[in-house]
Amino acid sequence: MKQYSKRTSILHWLIFLLVVAAFFLGHYLAELENTPEKLSLLPVHFLIGDTILILTLLRIYFRKKDGEPAPANANPLLNKVAAATHSLLNLSLVAAAIAGIVTVATSGVIEVLKKGDPSLLPDFEKVGAREVHEIFIGVMLLLLIFHVVAALYHQFIVRDNLMHRIMIRRFKE
């Protein structure tokens, strides 16, 4: 096996796109005043985060079920770093989503959404779980940057076509 399964690859890229969307939407929401726009966009952010959580768990399951390609490096230490990076990325995605769910559950925002009054939106800065949510997002972003840089290094410096492993398109073995 030289590539991840097609469904693992699809989930990988879909999760990536959703993380980008959630990140930018989250920053946009943090800058918005308590307006009807913010009230209408908060559930979208929550839904994206919940979807990321579900798809990440599915991807972990399918990666175990379908198997994975042999390690990309001849160096066992680099293979351990790659495996740790993947595991920590998954862990940070799951932890950020759970911390987001706890933020929603403990902030009172659900009741505000039911009432439809943006003036009642809580000050999320005062919700403890929000800080944990942001810490896990920061860790995830650092790991993501490392992951992307390593993939680009392999693709364009080492030129070993490492990125073929995670592409949706199937390549001949």
Residue pairs with C-beta under 8 A, 6 or more apart in sequence:
1 67
1 68
1 69
1 70
1 173
2 69
2 164
2 165
2 171
2 173
3 9
3 69
3 164
3 165
3 166
3 167
3 170
3 171
4 12
4 63
4 66
4 68
4 69
4 165
4 166
5 62
5 63
5 66
5 67
6 168
6 170
7 62
7 66
8 59
8 62
8 63
8 66
8 68
9 166
9 167
9 168
10 168
11 55
11 58
11 59
11 62
12 59
12 166
13 166
13 168
14 55
15 52
15 55
15 56
15 59
15 93
18 48
18 51
18 52
18 55
19 52
19 93
19 140
19 144
21 48
22 45
22 48
22 49
22 52
23 137
23 141
25 41
25 44
25 45
25 48
26 45
26 137
28 41
29 38
29 41
29 42
29 45
30 124
32 38
32 41
34 118
34 119
34 121
35 118
36 118
38 118
38 121
39 112
39 113
39 116
39 117
39 118
39 121
42 109
42 113
42 121
43 113
46 100
46 104
49 96
49 97
49 100
49 101
50 97
50 101
52 93
52 97
53 93
53 94
53 97
53 98
53 101
56 90
56 93
56 94
56 97
57 94
59 90
60 90
69 165
71 79
71 82
72 79
72 82
72 154
72 160
72 162
72 165
73 79
73 82
82 150
85 143
85 146
85 147
85 150
86 147
88 139
88 143
89 140
89 143
89 144
89 147
92 136
92 137
92 139
92 140
92 143
93 140
95 136
96 133
96 136
96 137
96 140
99 129
99 130
99 132
99 133
99 136
100 129
100 133
102 129
102 132
102 133
103 124
103 127
103 129
103 130
103 133
104 110
106 127
106 128
106 129
107 122
107 124
107 127
107 129
107 130
108 122
109 121
109 122
111 120
112 118
112 120
112 121
112 122
124 130
151 162
151 163
154 160
154 162
154 163
155 161
155 162
155 163
164 171
